[in-house]
Amino acid sequence: MPNLAWIQGLPKAELHLHIEGSLEPELMFELAKRNKLTLPYENVEAVRNAYQFDNLQSFLDIYYAGASVLITEQDFFDLAWAYFQKAKTDGVIHCELFFDPQTHTARGIAFATFINGLVAAQNKAQDELGISSSLIMCFLRHLSQEEAFATLAIAKPYVGYINAVGLDSAELGHPPEKFKEVFSACRELGLRCVAHAGEEGPAQYIWNALQYLEAERIDHGVRAIDDPALMRLLARHQVPLTVCPLSNIKLRVFDSMAQHNIKTMLEAGLCVTINADDPSYFGGYVADNYLACAEALQMNKQQLAQLARNSFEASFVGRVQREEMLKRLERYLAL
């Protein structure tokens, strides 16, 4: 059975990480104090005790409340730098971070404030930790496409800092095709496209994300298992799924890790990857997710290595960097 030390040493990419969801309660209180804000919790323990979710929406309610402490460029830098330091200990050598502009612009935070803070942390992570990264700007799907277009207009001066666009927030009742036109506009700007689909929503949402948004990766995607034809298509075209196991348990997508279908999808030849989603809220960073799968699903080193290999294959890096990352993984496996 692979242990945590072996898993942490395993070179890997993380492709499904909401940077706002990495806000630990300790930093939340530190930023609230810095910005002279009062949180609706007495202490760090009270915050952690609140992390009991019935579904995606119950999580989102506290997620948006936590984000309210992020105000200055320094706040966003501190948030991202804390994540990068943890990622280093977990063996992450490349990450593609989601960020939610609408969560911040709705509070009067300028786009430049959060993008500059995040980019400064990215640069420091590259220089000091050897971690490469890119940013994925997400649209909140519970809002309108018109609001997404407004966000895209604000983002255009900073598009050089953004690699891709995504779609997150409450899935049920907000099918991917709702955002067809804005994703088309993003592709015209040269942005890659990904989308959350098939977490709480049905397998049909995965089909729709592929058809209407031309998504190159599906975030979550675990409901693909309900549709044999979709499973065959995903395997044949190696469409990556950025699966977040601990998140799925915390949000009751599955009742227990032993019931999770990631091993089944891996054995079916799908390009599945392991990621942390919102690690502060869901009780584990990426290495914790690997370990939870290994223990509950009896996954061996070869299977975990394939998941890491998939993470590099599914990343949006160039060919040369991908080949170097894969070589680094093979050197580790040969030890």
C-alpha positions in Angstrom: 0.0 0.0 0.0 1.5 3.4 -1.0 2.1 5.6 2.1 1.8 9.4 2.4 5.6 10.0 2.0 5.7 8.1 -1.3 2.6 10.0 -2.5 4.0 13.3 -1.5 7.1 12.6 -3.4 5.2 11.6 -6.5 5.5 14.4 -9.1 2.1 15.6 -10.1 0.0 18.4 -11.5 -3.1 19.9 -9.9 -5.7 20.9 -12.4 -8.8 21.6 -10.3 -8.0 23.9 -7.4 -10.2 26.9 -6.5 -7.7 29.3 -5.0 -10.4 30.9 -2.8 -11.2 27.4 -1.5 -7.7 27.1 -0.2 -8.4 29.8 2.4 -7.6 28.2 5.8 -9.5 29.4 8.8 -6.2 30.7 10.4 -5.5 33.0 7.4 -9.2 33.9 7.3 -9.0 35.3 10.8 -5.6 37.0 10.1 -7.0 38.8 7.0 -10.2 39.7 8.8 -8.1 41.4 11.6 -5.9 43.1 9.0 -8.9 44.5 7.2 -10.9 45.3 10.4 -13.7 42.9 9.6 -15.8 40.9 12.0 -16.4 37.3 11.1 -19.6 35.4 12.2 -17.4 32.9 14.1 -15.8 33.1 17.5 -12.6 31.3 16.5 -10.8 29.0 14.1 -12.4 25.9 15.7 -15.9 27.4 15.2 -15.1 27.9 11.5 -14.0 24.3 11.0 -17.1 23.0 12.9 -19.2 24.9 10.3 -17.7 22.8 7.5 -20.5 20.3 7.5 -22.2 20.4 4.2 -25.4 18.7 2.9 -24.8 19.6 -0.7 -23.0 21.9 -3.1 -25.1 24.9 -2.2 -24.6 24.6 1.5 -20.8 24.7 0.9 -21.1 27.7 -1.5 -22.9 29.8 1.1 -19.9 29.6 3.5 -17.4 29.7 0.7 -18.6 33.1 -0.4 -18.7 34.3 3.2 -15.1 33.3 3.7 -14.0 35.1 0.5 -15.2 38.4 2.0 -12.0 38.8 3.9 -10.0 39.0 0.6 -9.7 42.7 -0.1 -6.2 43.9 -1.0 -3.6 42.7 -3.4 -1.5 41.5 -0.5 -4.5 39.4 0.7 -4.7 37.6 -2.6 -0.9 37.2 -2.7 -0.9 35.7 0.8 -3.8 33.3 -0.1 -2.0 32.0 -3.2 1.4 31.8 -1.6 0.0 29.7 1.3 -1.4 27.3 -1.3 1.8 27.1 -3.3 3.8 26.3 -0.1 1.4 23.4 0.6 1.5 22.3 -3.0 5.3 22.0 -2.7 5.1 19.6 0.2 2.5 17.5 -1.8 4.8 17.0 -4.8 2.9 19.4 -7.1 5.2 20.7 -9.8 2.6 22.4 -12.0 -0.9 23.7 -11.1 -3.7 25.4 -13.0 -5.6 27.6 -10.5 -9.3 28.6 -10.8 -10.3 32.0 -9.6 -13.7 33.6 -9.4 -13.7 37.3 -10.5 -17.4 37.8 -9.9 -17.1 36.8 -6.3 -14.8 39.8 -5.8 -16.0 42.4 -8.3 -19.5 42.1 -6.8 -17.9 43.3 -3.5 -16.2 46.3 -5.3 -12.8 44.7 -5.6 -11.0 45.8 -8.8 -9.9 43.1 -11.2 -6.3 44.4 -11.0 -6.3 43.9 -7.3 -6.8 40.1 -7.3 -5.0 39.4 -10.6 -1.9 41.3 -9.5 -1.8 39.5 -6.2 -2.2 36.1 -7.8 0.4 36.7 -10.5 2.9 37.9 -7.9 2.5 34.7 -6.0 2.8 32.7 -9.2 6.1 34.3 -10.0 7.4 33.7 -6.5 6.3 30.1 -6.6 8.2 29.6 -9.9 11.3 31.3 -8.7 11.5 29.9 -5.2 9.6 26.6 -5.3 10.1 25.5 -8.9 6.3 25.3 -9.4 4.9 26.4 -12.7 1.3 27.6 -12.8 -1.4 29.2 -14.9 -4.8 30.8 -14.1 -8.3 29.7 -15.2 -10.9 32.4 -14.9 -14.3 31.0 -13.9 -17.7 32.3 -14.6 -20.3 31.7 -11.9 -23.0 29.7 -13.5 -25.8 30.7 -11.1 -25.4 34.2 -12.6 -26.5 35.2 -16.1 -24.5 35.0 -19.4 -24.8 38.7 -19.7 -22.9 39.1 -16.4 -20.3 36.7 -17.7 -19.8 38.9 -20.7 -19.5 41.9 -18.5 -16.7 40.1 -16.5 -15.0 39.1 -19.7 -15.0 42.8 -20.8 -13.3 43.8 -17.5 -10.8 40.9 -17.9 -9.7 41.7 -21.4 -6.8 44.1 -20.4 -5.4 41.2 -18.3 -6.0 38.3 -20.7 -2.3 37.8 -21.0 -2.3 36.5 -17.4 -5.1 34.1 -18.1 -4.7 30.7 -19.8 -8.3 29.4 -19.8 -11.9 30.0 -18.7 -14.0 27.7 -16.7 -17.6 27.4 -15.3 -18.3 26.7 -11.7 -20.7 27.4 -8.8 -24.2 25.7 -8.4 -24.6 23.1 -11.2 -28.2 22.0 -10.9 -30.5 24.1 -13.0 -27.6 25.8 -14.8 -26.7 23.7 -17.9 -23.5 24.4 -19.8 -25.3 25.7 -22.9 -26.5 28.7 -20.9 -22.9 30.1 -21.5 -22.4 29.0 -25.1 -21.9 32.5 -26.6 -19.5 33.7 -23.9 -17.3 30.6 -24.2 -17.2 31.2 -28.0 -16.0 34.7 -27.4 -13.3 33.4 -25.0 -12.1 30.9 -27.6 -11.8 33.8 -30.1 -9.4 35.5 -27.6 -7.3 32.4 -27.6 -8.4 31.1 -24.2 -8.7 27.4 -23.5 -12.0 26.1 -22.2 -12.9 23.8 -19.3 -16.2 23.4 -17.4 -17.6 21.8 -14.2 -20.1 19.1 -15.3 -21.4 15.9 -14.0 -20.8 16.4 -10.3 -24.3 17.0 -8.9 -25.6 17.5 -12.5 -26.4 14.6 -14.8 -24.2 12.9 -17.4 -26.0 15.0 -20.0 -24.3 18.1 -18.7 -21.0 16.5 -19.7 -22.3 16.0 -23.2 -23.5 19.6 -23.3 -20.2 21.0 -22.0 -18.4 19.1 -24.8 -20.8 20.1 -27.5 -21.8 23.7 -26.6 -18.8 25.0 -24.8 -16.2 22.8 -26.6 -14.6 22.1 -23.2 -11.2 20.5 -23.5 -11.4 19.2 -19.9 -14.4 18.2 -17.7 -14.1 19.2 -14.1 -15.5 16.5 -11.8 -17.3 14.4 -14.4 -18.1 11.5 -12.1 -21.6 11.1 -13.4 -20.2 10.0 -16.7 -20.4 6.5 -15.2 -24.2 6.6 -15.8 -23.9 6.8 -19.6 -21.9 3.9 -21.3 -21.8 5.8 -24.6 -20.3 8.8 -22.9 -17.8 6.6 -21.1 -16.7 5.2 -24.5 -16.4 8.7 -26.0 -14.3 10.0 -23.1 -12.0 7.0 -23.2 -11.6 7.1 -27.0 -10.8 10.8 -27.1 -8.9 10.8 -23.8 -11.0 13.8 -22.6 -9.5 14.6 -19.2 -11.7 14.5 -16.0 -10.4 16.5 -13.1 -11.9 14.4 -10.2 -11.9 15.7 -6.6 -12.5 12.6 -4.4 -12.6 14.2 -0.9 -14.8 17.0 -2.2 -17.2 14.4 -3.6 -17.5 12.7 -0.2 -17.9 16.0 1.7 -20.6 17.2 -0.7 -22.4 13.8 -0.5 -21.9 13.0 -4.2 -20.9 9.6 -2.8 -21.6 8.4 0.7 -18.1 7.0 1.3 -14.8 6.9 -0.4 -15.2 3.1 -0.9 -18.1 3.9 -3.2 -16.2 6.4 -5.3 -15.9 5.5 -9.0 -12.5 7.0 -9.9 -10.8 3.5 -9.9 -13.6 2.2 -12.2 -13.1 5.0 -14.6 -9.3 4.7 -14.5 -9.6 0.9 -15.3 -12.0 1.8 -18.1 -9.2 3.8 -19.8 -10.4 7.3 -19.0 -7.9 10.1 -18.5 -8.9 10.8 -14.9 -6.9 12.9 -12.5 -6.9 13.6 -8.8 -7.3 17.1 -7.4 -8.3 18.9 -4.2 -11.0 21.3 -5.4 -11.5 23.5 -2.2 -9.0 21.8 0.2 -9.6 24.1 3.2 -13.3 23.2 3.2 -13.1 19.6 2.2 -10.5 18.3 4.6 -7.5 17.6 2.4 -5.0 18.8 -0.2 -4.0 16.8 -3.3 -1.8 14.3 -1.5 -4.5 13.6 1.0 -6.8 12.8 -1.9 -4.4 10.4 -3.4 -3.9 8.7 -0.1 -7.7 8.5 0.6 -8.2 6.8 -2.8 -5.3 4.4 -2.2 -6.6 3.3 1.2 -10.3 3.1 0.4 -10.1 1.7 -3.1 -7.0 -0.4 -2.7 -5.2 1.5 -5.5 -1.5 0.5 -6.0 1.5 2.5 -6.9 1.1 1.8 -10.6 -2.5 3.2 -10.6 -1.5 6.2 -8.6 1.4 6.8 -11.0 -1.0 6.6 -13.9 -3.2 9.3 -12.3 -0.1 11.5 -11.9 0.9 10.8 -15.6 -2.7 11.7 -16.6 -2.3 15.0 -14.7 0.6 16.0 -16.9 -1.0 14.8 -20.1 -4.2 16.7 -19.3 -2.4 20.0 -18.4 -2.3 23.0 -20.7 1.5 23.2 -20.8 3.5 23.1 -24.0 5.0 19.9 -25.4 8.5 20.4 -24.2 7.4 21.1 -20.6 5.0 18.2 -20.6 7.8 15.8 -21.8 10.1 17.1 -19.0 7.4 16.6 -16.4 6.7 13.1 -17.6 10.5 12.3 -17.5 10.6 13.6 -13.9 7.8 11.3 -13.0 9.5 8.3 -14.6 12.8 9.1 -12.7 10.9 9.1 -9.4 9.2 5.8 -10.3 12.6 4.2 -11.1 14.0 5.0 -7.6 
